Amino acid sequence: MSGDGPRKTLILGGARSGKSRHAEMLGRAHGGALIYIATGEAGDGEMAERIKQHRLGRGPEWTTVEEPVAVAAALAREAGPQRFVLVDCITLWISNLMGLQRSVPAEVDALCRSIEAAAGAVCLVSNEVGLGIVPDNAMARAFRDEAGLAHRRLAAVCDQVVLMVAGLPMRLK
């Protein structure tokens, strides 16, 4: 991604589709400092184990910044020339915002501004949750809708959008 390649990338996909692995590969190919903004929180033992495995899989070359809510500010602070900042993941962040009853559209707008202003490479990872059945409850439907709208806004400000399917990157933009 260094040189004339895309500097702002959104990677979408289902669970275990290879989103994070692909994003990390892009980061390693970039050649600059690697910053990982983690939005997940260990609310239980299973999630704590997932976070631990993600960290181990990334390796020590990544500097991890844990930020479950103020992602736009963290990106603005961490982005810079010769840096690759990976935000993983947008859907967990949206869930965190909704749990705090924060305005998701306002927070997404702030994140879009941080992406546009970022001097270095930025990569966002998010779960595509809108391809399945209509959820059976209002909260799940609201989450699906917020995620879909966020993806549209983020895709508009990114140079490259990739959909991961079965470990394969499909370039959308």
Secondary structure by P-SEA (a helix, b strand, c coil): cccccccbbbbbbccccaaaaaaaaaaaacccbbbbbcccccccaaaaaaaaaaaaaacccbbbbbbccaaaaaaaacccccbbbbbccaaaaaaaaaaacccaaaaaaaaaaaaaacccbbbbbbbccccccccccaaaaaaaaaaaaaaaaaaaaccbbbbbcccbbbbcc
